[in-house]
């Protein structure tokens, strides 16, 4: 039988729209209106007095912000308190996930501490003063009264809560995240903050600011005393010390012995992919010119950083050749690459504002839309937080939200730090939901590998809980990742780190594009990598969805008894799309394995970390069209397929977990006879700032399905014969076998 059973394409031609199921009845309320009034009105009065005590200059146009915390039973987007806010003349400017122990909830189980949503609500101070009387006047059963009764707490946002840490080792530099009012209110808040900061003699670096969603990020310089007064500005969301950039030096000094090697003579396999490495640049003399299409310096007036040049060369080598073996031939590159220097001499001078200059260069590259594939092996030396989205994450995610760019990001080399404190957790910006965070494995051996000791741990923030996304070989002390070193002659030097596993993962993604051509979108390539990854029994907090196969054939071809189908299409908001699973005619014999992976890109709301992604999928698996619980039932019974809750601890879970993840993946074993015209029903939910979206857009998706049926050796061709007018095998765009 033909062993080169390539991916089966055009699965999207099988899909069609279906009518959605009936909505469930409204839930039972936790508190009556009277109970809510008795509980919350005293809290509102305390909150209003706290807001009245703020300096007038700290309240732009007399606006201030308070915290409204929902009961954990009501965090779904359909429960968002739109009617209450409208009636009270208030507006939501952001939200975050917090843990509280409510007085009551809907569950029958005993009340325990639980995750919920805390909404940052802005309004005129006189609106907060009037709120107790307004709440007292609510009529039971009205929309605003129902919304009001679903709040658990209403409290002021105290100035000390905004400061994550006042201790700084960089000379008093802090980054400030500030809520913005919608529309014309943005300028009001920004100008008011600048005047307020000026009154305190706080220096604001206005040329290095970023707006992402409803947040304005700006660096400032001030003393601890000034910081305390600055934090009273009512629209400040968060203040933290400006972190340093991750070190560009090697993780440890390794042997200085450089081993000669012979680089490939052949050109790259394809000249089509547009690829760039964003890093510290390239030295003046190196042997990679043949494969580097363009070298660009983002700041012509800044000098090179010597460590950055060595790092940039090593990262570029990792992309072009992967780990170079001192004993074997060097692999042929899949494509050419551009190298863009986004780090320069200022980082060595420990300029704390280099962080913002570098982000500006990244933004410039992403806005240019020149590249389909990018690698970023640097970032802030800062583990992610559950409650706040960093400027780097917010800006990069926004610019990747169309799904047209595949970007790998190094997860971080801080895995050896203290886990309990969170210091070993993945580093910003590897929490981007639209980028691919890469951890490091200690070996290329497919059966005998584990997380490299230095590789950062997950989980990510929810949504985006599965982090790192993927793992690739990054080297360790028992087997280094060898890369090309500086000099005119090709020699290799040993390294290790997620700085190298990330471009190595990008190499696999570009390899798929180079071989299969433009038939596969960046989203489909991401889905394929997740789909083919193997955890090797390790927990997802260590390795994400797993390690990428070393051999691309394991991703783009199927052995006997296996078929892999690719769907690529668009989803309409609020609609249901049915995706049939293509199976041979007749019943499948014996046990089968079914694997499925959904990937999509999403616009984001960085000010709403609790509702970060604007798009979410609810996927129902219906294995047998003849099985239904009751007569007259429109759709067949569904069975659970994607179970993201099992990947998080109780403290990390939210009741809406999994509904807003941009990657869904799982495998199930079942009897072939249990399947009859099986389908996935896909419902695309859209939200905006945590509530219902008014004008949501379509989103692109990719779905990969693999069917394994050991008793059907010719499964691949049986499926193609059954759907010969629809499905086709995707053909490689280069001659095979490849000489790599």
Order of alpha helices (4+ residues) and beta strands (2+ residues): beta-beta-beta-alpha-beta-alpha-beta-beta-alpha-alpha-beta-alpha-beta-alpha-beta-beta-beta-alpha-beta-beta-beta-beta-alpha-beta-alpha-beta-alpha-beta-beta-beta-beta-beta-alpha-alpha-alpha-alpha-beta-beta-beta-beta-beta-beta-beta-beta-beta-alpha-beta
